[in-house]
Amino acid sequence: MLSLLLGVRKCRGFHTARKLIQLASKKYSRYYSPGNNIRKTTALCTMVEIKEEMMRSYGLQPGYIQEPKSREELLKYQPKMEELPARSMQDSFTSAIIPLSKDPVLQDKYINFRGFVRLGRLLEDMDYFAAWCCHRHLELPNLPEGVPLPYTFVTILVDRIDFTDVSASGTQDIRLSGHVSWVGTSSMEVVVWLEQKVDEKYQKITRALFLMAARNATNTGAASVNPIQPANEEEQEILAGGADRKKRRQILSAQSVFKVEPNAQEQSLIYEVYKRTSPIEHAGPLKRLLPPNCRWMKESVQTTTIASFPEHRNHHNTVFGGFLMRSALEISWAAAFLYCKDRPKLKHISDISFEKPVTVNSFIKMTAYVVYTNLNYVQIMTVADVLDPYTGKQVTANAFHYTFSAPDAVTEVLPRSYHETMWYIHGRRKFLASKVDKS
């Protein structure tokens, strides 16, 4: 199951990526400059350098402008599919460093009070790095020298993120590595992983799969991307895994509890919860009793409202997906901490979805729900709603699913309404999938 969903740990393609990391660790990486379509070797880059390079490739300048410069003139440079040469996965492979060991100011941004790295900050960097891998995948033979890249990249979803037992230090360098692992007509799957040197050897912190959409220069339509021509058998296996993962996502979406009724086993579970919370001696239309060592779901919710600002924007002037990922993770961790009454450990993040763009003047309401518990595990569902302060309307923009573990067994959470029961079943599915896929 793991190789089907991840295509990394149990497939030989991961050994190819590992070899590429070893090459990158020799302090050389490859930059791609879309303006002149050349590749040049330079010292291993930092995330700050990557962000600066991406700005240059888009033809953008630092500083906020309320009415951004139109990129409409770049639409004429949008290539057709037949104009794009095939690329291998090695072409997009790259690495970058977060230089925490040498920059105390940067440490203050990344470190928590216990001296470890804030995982939400790393998620921001991983999202940005995934877009950088997409940049490196592109090869535009007909783009004139000096013309900005006529593309934008949007995060569609993050398939899954698993965390190892490595507790990343806030004062040691962290290395990001990744490459494009599958492409469609205008979509790209990117695998990104993080490592930190422990006892002179890099240890894996996490690995994630990002599904990115290539859009045209004005972000008004899809844009074709270079197809993948595997360079070897390992890349062929990774590419086939990407196609399998796409089918798997489609099947899971079609079977969502929010689209079709729960299966027979789940319906039995729903009835069991009903019986536990509606004893015969207290039968009645409104009588629900909470069993010992349990909590109602509605009493296990944490909410915060965030005002977004231009510093949170991406290259096409909407709120950066990485900022939303960080904000959602931090309130989810707080919700888990308050529920467990002990410090939880993040174990897994599943299928983060980005449904709608968020403007930089938005109010974002983050609500974290404890939707399922099992022994010492807590499943959190966090929903990001965009609030209109003038009309009072709110629209759901994103949904996030997290699995945390606590040092000891936690209080069981139970749904009270049918709506909460669907969240309970959905959370249980997420939890079981995270456990099965690691076996």
Secondary structure, 3 states (H helix, E strand, C coil): CHHHHHCCCCCCHHHHHHHHHHHHCCCEEEEEECCCCEEEEEECEEHHHHHHHHHHHHCCCCCCCCCCCCCHHHHHHCCCHHHCCCECHHHHCEEEEECCCCCHHHHHHHECCCCEECHHHHHHHHHHHHHHHHHHHCCCCCCCCCCCCCEEEEEEEEEEEEECCCCCECCCCEEEEEEEEEECCCEEEEEEEEEEEECCEEEEEEEEEEEEEEEECCCCCECCCCCECCCCHHHHHHHHHHHHHHHHHHHHHHCCCCCCCCCHHHHHHHHHHHHHHCCHHHCCCCCCCCCCCEEEHHHCEEEEEEECCHHHECCCCEECHHHHHHHHHHHHHHHHHHHHCCCCEEEEEEEEEECCCCECCCEEEEEEEEEEEECCEEEEEEEEEEECCCCCCEEEEEEEEEEEECCCCCCEEECCCHHHHHHHHHHHHHHHHHHHCCC
